[in-house]
């Protein structure tokens, strides 16, 4: 649909997928380049956002902290710029949080137990420091860590 074109200053190459529905956005397996646009943080009714298998530059915009309706957030393969997990602090409805190879740095928040519905947590291949919060091991909903 957008092959070889620019859409919101993201460059689309050949192949891959960009799908939209009223409450979710998915752009996976595209040779995207460029920064993730800040304005996505204005899409406050989003329930699912998936940017995986791309070549984004970071950091993840702080405006994402406004996406409090998200149930699923999956971002992977960011190649420059570092982000902390501060932007997820108000996303208490998440059932899956996958930030794999997204240049996340700092600590995993100690209040992760407040994410009562979280089933999948994948923070692999990042620059996290510190210990895993004990609250992660007491979450009944968490099935994949």
C-alpha positions in Angstrom: 0.0 0.0 0.0 2.8 2.5 0.9 5.7 0.7 -0.8 8.6 3.0 -1.6 6.8 6.1 -0.1 6.9 8.3 3.0 4.1 8.2 5.4 4.3 10.6 8.4 8.0 10.9 7.6 8.5 7.2 8.0 10.1 5.7 5.0 8.5 2.5 3.7 10.6 0.0 1.8 9.5 -3.0 -0.1 7.6 -5.7 1.8 6.2 -5.6 5.3 2.9 -4.5 6.7 1.2 -1.4 7.8 -2.3 -1.9 9.1 -4.7 0.4 10.8 -8.0 -0.1 12.5 -9.8 2.5 14.7 -8.1 1.5 17.9 -4.9 -0.2 16.9 -1.9 0.4 14.7 0.5 -2.2 13.4 3.6 -1.6 11.3 5.7 -4.7 11.3 8.5 -6.2 9.3 9.1 -3.1 7.2 12.5 -1.5 6.5 11.3 1.7 8.2 13.8 4.4 9.0 13.5 7.5 11.0 12.2 8.4 14.4 8.9 7.2 15.8 6.7 10.3 15.5 5.7 12.2 18.7 2.2 12.7 17.5 1.4 9.0 18.0 1.1 10.0 21.7 -2.0 11.9 20.7 -3.8 8.8 19.6 -5.1 8.3 23.2 -7.9 5.8 22.2 -5.4 3.3 20.9 -5.6 -0.2 22.5 -2.8 -1.8 20.5 0.4 -0.5 19.0 2.9 -2.7 17.3 6.1 -1.5 15.7 8.3 -4.6 15.3 11.0 -5.7 12.9 11.7 -2.2 11.7 14.8 0.0 11.8 13.6 2.9 13.9 15.7 5.5 15.6 15.0 6.3 19.2 14.2 7.3 21.7 10.6 6.2 22.2 8.7 9.5 22.4 7.8 10.6 25.9 4.4 11.5 24.5 3.6 7.8 24.5 2.9 8.2 28.3 -0.5 9.6 27.1 -1.4 6.2 25.6 -3.2 5.0 28.8 -5.8 2.9 26.9 -3.1 0.6 25.5 -3.6 -3.1 26.2 -0.8 -4.3 23.9 2.4 -2.4 23.2 5.1 -4.1 21.1 8.1 -2.1 19.9 11.4 -3.8 18.8 14.5 -3.1 16.9 15.4 0.5 17.7 18.9 1.3 16.5 19.8 4.6 18.2 18.8 6.7 21.1 18.0 5.4 24.5 14.7 5.3 26.4 13.8 4.6 30.0 10.6 2.9 31.0 9.1 6.1 32.4 6.7 6.4 29.5 4.8 3.2 30.6 4.0 4.4 34.1 0.3 5.2 33.3 -0.3 2.2 31.1 -1.9 0.1 33.8 -4.2 -1.8 31.4 -1.4 -3.6 29.5 -1.7 -7.3 29.0 1.4 -7.5 26.9 4.5 -5.3 26.9 7.2 -6.3 24.5 10.1 -3.8 24.2 12.6 -6.2 22.7 15.9 -4.7 21.5 14.5 -1.2 22.0 17.5 0.4 23.7 15.7 0.6 27.0 18.0 1.7 29.8 17.6 2.1 33.6 15.7 0.0 36.0 12.5 -2.0 35.7 9.9 -0.1 37.9 9.3 -1.5 41.3 5.6 -0.9 41.0 5.1 -3.5 38.2 2.6 -5.3 40.5 0.2 -2.5 39.7 -0.1 -3.9 36.1 -2.7 -6.4 37.2 -3.5 -7.7 33.7 0.0 -8.0 32.5 0.5 -11.5 31.0 3.6 -11.1 28.7 6.6 -9.0 29.6 9.6 -9.1 27.2 12.4 -6.6 27.9 15.1 -8.7 26.4 18.2 -7.3 24.6 18.1 -3.9 26.3 20.5 -2.0 28.6 18.6 -2.6 31.9 20.3 -2.3 35.2 19.6 -3.3 38.8 17.7 -6.3 40.1 14.3 -7.7 39.0 11.6 -6.3 41.3 10.2 -9.0 43.6 6.7 -7.9 42.6 7.3 -9.5 39.2 7.4 -13.0 40.8 4.1 -12.4 42.7 2.0 -11.4 39.7 -0.7 -14.0 39.1 -1.5 -12.8 35.6 2.1 -12.9 34.3 2.6 -16.0 32.2 5.7 -15.1 30.1 8.7 -13.2 31.5 
